[in-house]
Amino acid sequence: MRNEMGKKSKKQVPEDGLEQPGKLSSKQYVKALKQAQVELVKLQSWIQHKKLKVVVIFEGRDAAGKGGVIQRITQRLNDRVCRVVALGVPSAREEGQWYFQRYVEHLPTVGELVLFDRSWYTLAGVERVMGFYPESACQEFFRTCPEFERMLVRAGVKIIKYWFSISMEEQERRFRSRLEDPTKRWKLSPMDLASRARWTEYSQARDEMFKYTNTEEAPWWIVEADDKRRARLNCITHLLAQIPYKELEPEVVKMPKRPALATPDSPDIALSNYVPKVH
């Protein structure tokens, strides 16, 4: 994981020729993921204890793996502390509002971690490439967004932004996998298919987004994501490093002796409907 914006490197555009290490075995991956999730629980407790307000933004091309890492982050956490925000198409009322307004109501209060599965950056990405907004609105976004985020930071909100980067070949492989698997087919939308023909336009939009919104207060971090397992582990490990935390001593809970029941607790079969035992 590297914050590459502003640096001269042969890997300036991460989609071009990613160097992938050897694949992790299932055993290695499960072990490492469990360890990371234990640390995430500790971080969750620390965020509550210190009354922190944390926003994590996940952006990237279609099928880059944003949803997969979000699922692994939240898997062991309390959904009253860690919330996921994935907004759909704006309503007619929302379209008439200040662009950032629909996102403001989802920002964290004290003691919360909020994960945005796509965010206000959709205007700079898919909505710009697909022509949903005029170019004047995109340029206004680039002027406004850094100030909006600085305002949040001054209000005590920690902002962490990830861009999941995949190669064209890997995106194509994942699209075909979704088409062939009936349990994944719902993930592939007409918009995803339309985006296949606009790879270069997405690259240009991404680079301009980085140019205007990679700030000292809220930098972008690139996750090389052709290898799903490594991408998830790298992202979670990096996230844990962004918020210094300590393990809190858990409250000791003792289970009292359960009182004996006066009468047997078994339902009256004649008055109950049972699910058939077919397995």
BELQUI-V642500 format. One record per backbone hydrogen bond with DSSP energy under -1.0 kcal/mol. CO is the residue of the C=O (numbers start at 1). NH is the residue of the N-H. E is the energy in kcal/mol with one decimal. If there is no record, write none. Layout:
BEGIN
{{CO & NH & E} {CO & NH & E}}
END
This chain:
BEGIN
{{2 & 4 & -1.0} {2 & 222 & -1.7} {4 & 7 & -2.4} {9 & 12 & -1.4} {13 & 16 & -1.7} {15 & 17 & -1.1} {25 & 29 & -2.6} {26 & 30 & -2.8} {27 & 31 & -2.0} {28 & 32 & -2.4} {29 & 33 & -2.8} {30 & 34 & -2.2} {31 & 35 & -1.9} {32 & 36 & -2.2} {33 & 37 & -2.5} {34 & 38 & -1.9} {35 & 39 & -1.6} {36 & 40 & -1.9} {37 & 41 & -1.8} {38 & 42 & -1.6} {39 & 43 & -2.5} {40 & 44 & -2.6} {41 & 45 & -2.0} {42 & 46 & -2.1} {43 & 47 & -2.7} {44 & 48 & -2.0} {45 & 49 & -2.7} {46 & 50 & -2.8} {47 & 52 & -2.1} {52 & 111 & -1.7} {52 & 112 & -1.3} {53 & 158 & -3.1} {54 & 114 & -2.8} {55 & 160 & -2.5} {56 & 116 & -3.1} {57 & 162 & -3.0} {58 & 118 & -1.7} {59 & 164 & -3.0} {61 & 64 & -1.6} {65 & 69 & -1.8} {66 & 70 & -2.0} {67 & 71 & -2.3} {68 & 72 & -1.7} {69 & 73 & -2.1} {70 & 74 & -2.3} {71 & 75 & -1.1} {74 & 77 & -1.4} {78 & 81 & -2.1} {78 & 82 & -2.9} {81 & 113 & -2.7} {83 & 115 & -3.2} {85 & 117 & -2.5} {91 & 95 & -2.3} {94 & 97 & -1.4} {98 & 101 & -1.9} {100 & 103 & -1.1} {100 & 104 & -1.4} {103 & 106 & -1.4} {104 & 107 & -1.7} {109 & 112 & -1.1} {112 & 54 & -2.2} {113 & 83 & -2.4} {114 & 56 & -2.7} {115 & 85 & -3.1} {116 & 58 & -2.4} {116 & 118 & -1.4} {119 & 122 & -1.9} {120 & 123 & -1.1} {122 & 127 & -2.4} {125 & 129 & -2.7} {126 & 130 & -2.6} {127 & 132 & -2.4} {128 & 131 & -1.1} {134 & 138 & -1.4} {135 & 139 & -2.3} {136 & 140 & -1.9} {137 & 141 & -2.0} {138 & 142 & -2.0} {139 & 143 & -1.4} {140 & 144 & -2.4} {141 & 145 & -3.3} {144 & 148 & -2.5} {145 & 149 & -2.6} {146 & 150 & -2.2} {147 & 151 & -2.2} {148 & 152 & -1.7} {149 & 153 & -2.4} {150 & 154 & -2.5} {151 & 155 & -1.3} {152 & 157 & -2.5} {153 & 156 & -1.8} {158 & 55 & -3.5} {160 & 57 & -3.1} {161 & 221 & -1.9} {162 & 59 & -2.7} {163 & 223 & -3.0} {165 & 225 & -3.1} {167 & 171 & -2.2} {168 & 172 & -2.2} {169 & 173 & -2.1} {170 & 174 & -2.3} {171 & 175 & -2.4} {172 & 176 & -2.3} {173 & 177 & -1.9} {174 & 178 & -1.9} {175 & 179 & -2.0} {176 & 180 & -1.9} {177 & 181 & -1.3} {181 & 184 & -1.9} {181 & 185 & -1.3} {184 & 187 & -2.2} {185 & 188 & -1.6} {189 & 193 & -1.8} {190 & 194 & -2.2} {191 & 195 & -1.7} {195 & 198 & -1.9} {198 & 202 & -2.2} {199 & 203 & -2.1} {200 & 204 & -2.4} {201 & 205 & -2.4} {202 & 206 & -2.7} {203 & 207 & -2.3} {204 & 208 & -2.1} {205 & 209 & -2.2} {206 & 210 & -2.5} {207 & 211 & -2.1} {208 & 212 & -1.8} {209 & 213 & -2.1} {210 & 214 & -1.7} {213 & 215 & -1.4} {218 & 215 & -1.0} {221 & 163 & -2.8} {222 & 2 & -1.1} {223 & 165 & -2.9} {227 & 231 & -2.5} {228 & 232 & -2.3} {229 & 233 & -2.2} {230 & 234 & -3.0} {231 & 235 & -2.4} {232 & 236 & -2.4} {233 & 237 & -2.5} {234 & 238 & -2.2} {235 & 239 & -2.7} {236 & 240 & -2.4} {237 & 241 & -1.2} {239 & 242 & -1.1} {264 & 266 & -1.1} {268 & 271 & -1.8} {269 & 272 & -1.2} {276 & 278 & -1.4}}
END
